[in-house]
Structures are given as C-alpha cells and as structure tokens.
C-alpha cells in the first residue's frame, strides 16, 4: 500500500437468480420467487459457477493493496443471503449480473443499501452492460454500472473512494446525476492482458481464460458487447504461468479453458501446447471453439498437451440456419472437424440450438439427421434465448416485438423464444426439447478404434487409459489392466482414475483384496475424482453389509472421461461459507497500479 492509505474492503458477489426458500420456509413474497413454470434443472450447472470476471476483479484489487472476497451466493436461500450481508461489512459490493440472475442482483443491491447504506454498490456483467441505463433507472440502490471489461474501471472507482472524490464521469461506467443515468466516456479495451494480475495466484478455480473477444459476430451472441470488437490474448509465458498456478491449487488436475474461441489463433494455441509440454505441466483439459479454426496437426498437439474434450458451437445442421445466424461455417466443415478430433481421441461435444432465425420444420429435420451423420460423442440442445447486447435483441427491438422493459417486468429466467418460427413449429420444438434436454450421448469408440488412436499418438498416457476402458467394457480384463498400468507408468495426471479402473478390473476377476488395495492407493494419492468417491462409498457399504460373505452384488463404475464434478465449495460454487467469511484479514502490501493507454503501468494518483 502507498503510505497513509487505508485499504478498502471489497466484496464481490454472485447473487442468486431470485429469492430462494429453504425447505420448510414460507415462500417469498409474490413475484420475488422463481417463475411459475420453473422446474428443477432449468438452471444448468454452468449457472452456478462463479463468473471468471469476479476472480479477475478480486485479483486486481488484491494487487492494489486492498482486501477482496469472492462469494458465490447463487444457490443460497434468501434468509441465508440476509445473514451473509448482515455479517459482511464491506466498503464496496460488486455484483455480477447475468440475465438469469438479474432479479437477484436487484434484491441483493436493495438489501445491501438497507443494511449498509454507506457502502457503494457496483454492478457489472453481460446483462448489465447493454442495459446499464435501464438498470440504474429501475434499481435506485445501485450506485454505478461498469460496462464491459471492468478491471480498470473498478480500480478507478476504488481510487476515487480512497481520495473521497465523486464517482461521476469514470470512463467505462454509467452513473446517476440529478437522478438520471449518465454514460461516462468510453474506456479503451486493455491492449496488453499480461499486465493484469492472474486470478490463479489468489483463487481456486478450474476455469481458465486466456483471451478475450471473438472475431465473429453470430446473431445470438453478446461477446462483442462485453469485450469489444476483435480478439486479444495473453502471451504464451503468461498463460503457462497461470496454468501452473491453477494446478498448484486444484485437487483434481483438470481445467476448463473457457475462451469464447480458444483456437481463433491456431499458431498461438500450437505454441501454447508445445510450451505446456516443455514446462512439464501434466493435466487434462477441455476448450470451446469453432470448427473452421481447427486442423489435424493442431488437434494432435492439443491432445498430446492434455486436451480431452472439444466443445464446438455448431447450433444447427441446416446450412440455411447457419447462414441466417451469420455463423460463417458449412455443415461439411462441422463433419470434417468432428472426424479430425476423433482421429486423435479428443471427445467432441456439440452445442446445438432450437429456434434460431430461419428455423422451419425442414431445418429441424435436417439438424436431427445431421447429428446421425456427424456423430459427436455428446450433444446438448438449448432453446434460443434473446440476450440484451446481441443482434437478435437489436433486431427484435427494431421489429417491434421486443420491449427491453420485459427484462424488468417479467419473472422469467431467460427470454426463451423462437426468433421467427411459426407457432406450430414452436410448439413442436418445445415438446421435443422437453423429452431431449440435457446432455445426450452419441458416438462411442471401440477398442479397435482406440488402438488406432494409440498408434497415431504414440505412447500417450491418456490414450492408454482410453483403450483400457474400452477393453474393460468388451471383457478383455487382461488387456485393460495392461493399458491402465501403462497409463500409470507414463504419469497420467489423474492416477486416481487409472487406479479406479484397476480396482474395477480386480472386482470383475473376483480378487477382492486387490480391489481394496487399488482403492486404498487411489485414496492416498488422488482421492478427489467423483467416480472414485462413488465407488469407494459403494464398496464400503458393501463390506458393511457383509457383501463378501453373502455373495451380494456390487456395482462399480469404471468411467474415466473428462467429467469435472468438483466439490460444492466456495468460491467457485455456492457451497457453505467458512465460519470466518466476514473477517477481513490484513491485505498484502502492494503498489496500486493502473494501465495506461500505451499498455504501461503507472501508480494510481501519480
């Protein structure tokens, strides 16, 4: 800290979607609870993940010498939210606002001002950015909205509060003057992302972002509104250091790279994969990208560096729909990209959509037939949601059938509606989706397929475990054991999964002592994998019920695919808060800095 400065206490919160009731509690007041048609599962697992931006904001505040906490309240009952805010005395409350939790953001902002009237409430995020003025109008408890990329904006807010200056006119913010929302000057995008403090030095999260922005502009996506036009990335050394920091803090060596389009710069990703291997970082990872920025040699480098799953924004199997949503890819490119990834053993997941502009009964049939042809390992459908900040939103508003006020009057989770489909088709898609929602399983390799992949990659640990799993399913226990052991010998980054496979093999052979030994080794060396935890619990219950003496059945799971089911723990997920969550420790000593337009650091106040 600079001499004479008093550090601020900054609480970065991810609010719930609405007021949630605990079992046995009275429901919230009318209109403040879940939508009338809400059902369990409507909020998918991704909703509950703390937005990466909160970790980045917290990291910048800590580096500037302030105390910062990130709290995930997304699954908390409202009575617990009241307890948390009542105990947590902060100077600044930063709230992350998405369309699904926009109502909860308003309720939390109101609660903060009731309990902490002198605190500053700042809201940012992909929903708040395009509706900043409207949010200030509807929520008088919010002091400021930060627009888009917010690290520099938050640092300036903190500096103004430290020096008791007005918060009006901060670039990248929307503030209130004479009761009316006023937009501050536009803040330039951060040109050199390496100058930001890495969140992985301070927070435990398996999500990593290495770039910002997307060069494309699909009609349903708001990336450009959040990040600005164009694409920016961190340098290879910065990313490798961030990955190393993340892995030091994670019990399961799996990471999800959540860039909008990870392989937008193929040369950069190829170099990154080579740097990961040169550094000796051993982990499994997934990423999201497009089909037209992939090649066979790139996918091979990715697999050898640990890539296990590739999630592709496919949306539709109809060329007419792809053209209408400005996807700028062809159906044939999708099929070829999936085949290239499968050739090196990368699991392929398609993200599909229903109800995009141009959707007809014929395009719907084309999409279903296309999935049979392309044969992804997994696919997941969603219904089109109209998000503020997208071309869909802008066009619907100009066409007169969408009023932004609906986001403040309606209690819906997200505005799910076909863009221009007929009522009959909309009803048909709704009925189909009700029976086909969730992750669907498609293509599965045989042991022969995995033998070809192993020959393609060479002596690769993850390819050996894949082959072991297929041989186990086909009943070749000796072959399965041989390849699972080889994966261990080669230093598989998740040895617990290899040992779990060996334990399942031992059980199938009737060798209960060997099964116990493998489970014990796994528990000592790599205990945090969900499938392993489930199997150990089943085995313990089986022993407790005198399973060996009674010859009782025991069901064990030998799966090992990339499934990151981490513990429901703060700050990544809305798990229980520690007992000392409201205690503010002494912040680290640091020189608070800011990025200049030229990409250099300067001390704030200089």
N, C-alpha and C positions, 0 to 999 in steps of 0.2 A: 504494500500500500504506500501511497505517497504520504509524506509527513503531514500530520494534522487531519487526515481524512478519517471519517467514521464509516466503516463498511456497512453496506445495506444488506438486508435480509430479503432474499428473492425466492418466492415460492412459485414454481412452475407446475401448473395443474392440468391434468387431462380429465375434464368433467364427465359425468355420466350422461346418457342420452336424454334422460328425463328424471323425474323423481321416482325412484325405485323404493318399493316397500319390502321390509323384511317379512319372512313368513310369520303370520300371526298379527302383524301390524295392520292398522287401518289403512285403506288405500289413500293415496294423495288426493288433494282437492281435485274437483272435476277439471279436466283439461290439462292437468300437470303431470299425469302419469303416462303410461305407454299408450300408443294408438289403440283404438278399439279392436282393430283386426290383428294386433301384434300376437305372434306365436313364438314359442321357444325356437331358437335357431335363426330367426330373422336377422339378428346381429351376428355376423360370422366372426370367426376367431381373430381375423385381422383387425376388426374394430377395437378389440380390447388391447392391442399392442400400443404402447406409448409411442406417439409420433416422434420420429427421429429428430425433428427440429427442436423439440424441447430439450433433448440431451445436448444439442449443439449450443443452444442459448445458455444452458446451465454452464457448459464448459467455458464459454466466453466470459461469463460473469465471474466464475471462479478465478480465471486467469487475471481478471482485472482487480482481484483482491477482495471480492465480496463473497458472502455466504449464499449458496444456492441449493435448493432442494427440488427434486422432481418427484411428484406424487401422482400415481395413477389411480384416479377415483372412478374409472369408467364403469366398474361393476358394483360400486358401493351403494348400499341403501341410503336414502336421503337422511335418515336420522344419524347415520354414521358420518355423512358429509358435514352435517351441522356440528357434530362433536369435533371433527378434524379442524374445521375452520375456526371453531371456538378456541381451540388449543394452540393453533398455529399462528403466531403473531409475526407477520411479515410487513415489510415496507412496500414491497411490490408483489402483486399477484399477477402472473402471466398465465392466460388461459388459451389452450389450443382448441380452435373451433373448426369443426368439420360439419358437413350438412347433417349427418346422423346425430350429432350431439349439440346442435345449435340451441335447442331449448334448454338443455342442461347448463350450457355456458351462461345463458341469461339468468337462470336460477342461482347459479353459484356467484355470479357477479353481484346480484342483489343481496345474497347472504353475506358476502364479504363486506359490502358497504354498510349493512346493518350492524355487523359485529366489529368491523374495523373501519370506521368512517374516514379515518385519516390516511388509509392506505391508498395506493394508486393501483387501479385495475386496468391492465393492458390485455387486449385480445388480438390474436393473430391466427393465421391458418388459411387453408384453401377456400373455406366458406366465407370467412370474414373479409378476405381481400377484395373480392368483387362486389361485396355488399356492405362495404365499410360505412358509408354514409347512412344507409338504412339501419344498420345495427346501432349506430350512435343515436339515431332518432328513436328507435324502439326501446333501447336499453339505457336509460339515463345513468345507471350505475357504472357503465363502462366509461373510463376516462379517455382512453386512446385505443385506436385500432392501428396495428402495424400492417403494412401492405407488402405482401410477397416476402422476399428474403429479409430476415429481421435481425440478424446478429448486430449489424452496425446501428440499426435503429434503437435496439434495446440498450446498447452501450451509451448512446447519446441520451436516452431517457434517464438512465442511471446517473450520468454526469450532471444533467440538469437538476435532478432531485438532490444530488450531493451539494450542489452550489446554490440551491434554492432559487433556481431560475424557472421561468414559465415553461410549460411543456408545449406551448403553441409554436407552430411552424417547423417542427422537426421533420427533415426530409424522410420520406418513406412512411409517414404516419397520417392519420386523419384524426383531427382533434375537434373539440367543441368550442366555439366562440360565440358569445351572446346567445347561447342556446342552440346554435345551428352547427351542423357538421361542416368542417372546412378541411380541404385537402392540402397537406404540406407539399413542398417541392418533391419531385420525383427523385428517388435515390438510385444512383447507378448500381448496376449489378457488381458484385465483388469479382474483380477480374482474376485475382490470384487466390484460389481457395486454399492454398497451402498456408496462408497467413492466419487461417482460423485455427483455434485450439481444437485438437481432436477430442470428441466426446469420449473416446475409448480410454483416455487417460483417467477419467473420473467416474464413469458409469458402466454398469454391467448390462450389455445388450448384445444379442446375437445378430442384430440388424446392422449392416454397414452400408453407407452411401459413399460412392467415390466420384460422383459427377452430379451436375445439376442441369436441368433443361433437356429438351428433346428437339432435334432439328425438324421434326414433322409436326403436323397440326391436324390430328384426327378430330372429327366434329364433336365427339363425346368427351374429350379430354381437356382438362384445365391446366396442364403443365405450363403452358406459356404464360398464363395469368399469374401463376405462382412464382415462376423462375425467370420470366422474361424470355424474349426470343433468342434462340441459339442454344449452344451447348458449351458447357465449361466443365473441366475435370481437374482433379487433383493429380499431382505428379506421381510417378511410379514409387519413388522413395517414400513419399508421404503416405501413400496407400499401404505399402508393405509395413511401415511402422505402425499404422493404425490397426492393421490386421494382427500384428504381433501383440499389440496392447490388448486388443479384444480377446485374443486367445488366452492370454495370461489370466483373464478374469472369468472365463467361461468354464463350467464343469464339463460340458459336452462340446467337443471340438467340431461344431457345425455352425456355419454362418450363412445368413441370407443376405445377398447383395441386392439392394432394392433400388438401384438406379432406375430411372424411367426407361432408358435404353442402354443397357450396360455395354453392348458391343457396337455402339454408334461409331466409335473409332477403333476399328479392328486391329490396327497396328499397335495401338496403346494396350489393348487387352492381351495381345500376344506377348508383348514385352512384360506386362504385369505377371502373366502366368509363368514366364521364364524367371522373373525375379522372385516369385513365391518359392519356386523350387530351389533357386540358388541360395535363398535365405534359409532353407530347410524348414519352412513352415508346413506343418502337416495337419490338414483339416479337410473336411468335406464342406461343399458349399453349393448354393443354388443362385440363379440370377434370372432376371427378366429382360427380354429383348425383343427384337423384330426378326422376321425370317429373312429379310433382304440384307442383313448385315452379318451374315454367317458364311463360313467356308469350311471345307473339310480340314484343312491344316489348322485353322483357328480352333475348331471344336476338339481336335486331338490335343492341342496344347492345353485347352481348358480342362479336359478330362484328366490329363496327367498331373495337372496342378490341383486336382481335387474336386472339380465340378461334377456333381451327381445329378442335378436336375436343372432343366432349362424350361422356363415358363415363357410361352410365346403369346403375344397379343394377336390372336387370329380373328376373333369376333364373328366371322361368318364364312361359310363355304360357298357363298354366291358371289361371283365376280361383280354383279350389278350392285350388290350392297357394299362390297369393299370399295368400289369406285364412288358410291354415293357418300360414304363417310370419310373420303379422302385418305384412305389407308395407304394407297400407293404401293400395293403389293398385288401379286397374282395368286390365284388358287394353286397353280403349279409350283410357284416358289414355296408355298407353305408345305406342300407334299415333299418337295426335294429337301427342304431344311429339316423336316422331321426324320427323313431317311438318313441324312448325314449325321445327325446327332445319335441316332440309334446305332449307326455303324461303329461308333466308339463307346457305346454303352451308356450314354447320357440319357436319363429318363426325360421324356418330353411331356409337358403339360400344356394343354391349350386352354386359354381363356376365351370363352365364347359369349356372345350376346344375342338376346332376342329383342326385337322391336326397334332396331335402328332404322334410320330413314331409308326408304326404298324396300322395306320388308313386305313380302307378299306370301301367299300360300306356296307359290312355286319356289321362292328363295328359301323358305323354311324347309321344304322338302330337299332342296339342293344341299343345304347345310347338313341335314341328318345323313344323307347319302355320302357326303364328303368325309364325314368322320369315319365311316367304314373304310374309305379309300386311304385316307392319311394315316389312320391307325396310331394315334398318340397313346402313350401309356395311361394318361389321365386327361380328363377334360372337365371343365367347370363352367356351367352356364350362369349368367346373370341377366336380369331384365334391365333394359335401358333405364338409367336414372338421369334426369336432367339436372346437372350441377351448374350453379352460377359460375361464370367465368369461362364457359365453353361456347363453341359455335352453336351447338344445339340450343343453349339458353338464349343466346343473342337472336338467333333466327326465329325461335318460338315467340320471343317477346315482340319482335318486329311483325310477326304474322298475327299477333293479337290474341293468341290462345294461352299465353303465359304471363301472369302478373307477378312480379317479384314479391308482392305483399303476401303471396300464398306461403312463402317460407316463414313468415311471422305469424300468420293466422292459423296455418294448418298444424296438426299434431303428428303428421306422418313422419316416418323415419327418414326416408328419402323419396323424392318425387319420381316414382317409377311409373312410366307411361310410354307406350309405343309412340314414336315420333309422328308417323303418318299412316299407320296400318289401319285397315278397316275394323269396325267394332267386332265383326265376326271373327277375323283373324286374331285380334287382340284376345278375345275370349278363348280361342283355341290354344294360343300360346300360353295363356295363364294356366289353363288346365294341364297342358303338357308339362309346364315347368313345375307345377305342384307335385308331379309324380317323378320328376327327374332332377330336382335340385340337389345341390351338394356335389361333392367330388365323385365322379364316375370313373370306374376302372375300365381301361380298354386293352391295348396290346400288352402281351407278356412274352418275353423271350423264353426259349427252351434252353436246355443245357448245351445243345449243339450251337445255338446262337451265341451263347456266352463263351464257348470255346473259340469261335471265330473272333470274337471281340478281344479275348485274351491274346490270341495270336497277333492281332492288329496292334495292340498296345505294348506287348512285351510283358515282362514280369511285374505287373502292376498290382499292388495290394488290393485295391477296391475291386478290380476285375476278378481276382481270385475269389473274393468273398461272394461276388455275384454268382460266379459259377458254382460255388459251394451251395448257395441257397437253391439254385435250380436242380442240382444233383440230389439234394435232400428231398425236394418235392417229388422227384422222379424215382426215389427209393434207392439211389446209389449212395449208401451211407459211407462206405469206404472212400469213395471219390470226394464226397462232401467234406469229410474230415480232413483229407489230404489238402484240399484247397483252402479250407478255413485255417488250418495250421500254417500254410504258406503265407496267407494274408497277415497272420500274427508275426511271422518271422520277418516280413518285409516292413513292419512298422505301421500297420493300419492305424489311422488316427483315432479310431473308436474300437480299441481292443475288446471292450465290453460286448460289442455286437458279435465279434468273432467267437468269444468265449460262450456267449449265449447260444450261438449255432452249435458249438461243440457240446454244450450241455444237452441240447435237444437231440443231437445225434446219440449221445450216450443213453438218454432215456429210451429212445427207439430201440436201441440194442439191448435194453434190459439191464444196463450197467448203472444202477442207482448210485453207488459210491462215486463213480466218475462224474455223473451228473452233479452231485453235490460239490465235488471238488472244483468243477468248472464254474459253477455259480459262486462258490466262495472266492475263487480267484478274481472273477469279474467284480464282485462286491468290494474287493480290496483295491483293485486297480482302476476301475472305470464304471462306477456304480449308477450313474445318473440317467442312463437311457431308459425311456419309458417302457419299451418292450421287455427289457431285462427286469425292471422293477416289477412288472406284472407277473412275469414268470416266477420270480423268487417268491412273491406273495402266494401264488398258486401252489408252489412246491411246499412252502411252509405249512399252508393249510392242509395239504395232502398228508404230510407227515403227522401233523397234529391229529388228523382224523384216522390215524393208523392205516394209511393207504397201502404201504408195503405188505402189511400182514393181511389186509382184506382184499388185496389184489384190485384195489379201486382204480378207476381210470384217472389219468392226469393229462389235462390239455395244456400243451406248451406251444408258444408262438416263436417260430424261427425267422420271422421277418427281420430285415436289416436295411430297408430302403431309407431314403432321406426323409425322415419324419422328425421334426424338431418339436417335441412336446415337452417344453421346459416347465419347470415348477412354476406355480402361480405365485410369483414372488415380485415384490417391488424392487426397482422402479419400473421394470419392463411390463409387468402385468399387474392387475388390480388385486394383488394378494394382501394379506394382513400387513399393517404398518408396524414397524418396530415400536417398542414401548417409548423410546426416546425420539419419536419422529418430530416432536415440536421443539426439541432442544437445538439451539443454534450454536455450533462449535466455532471456535476462533478461525476465521478464514486464513488461507495461506497468504504470505506476503508476496505481492506481485506489483509490477508496474502496469497500471491500467493503460491499454493502448487502443488505438483505432486505426483503421485502414484509410490511407489517403487515396485520392483519385488515381494516383500513379502506382498504387499497389504497395506502398511502403508503410511501415509502422511509425506512428508518432504517439507521444504521450498525451493523453487527454488533458486538456487545459493548457497545453503549451502553445 
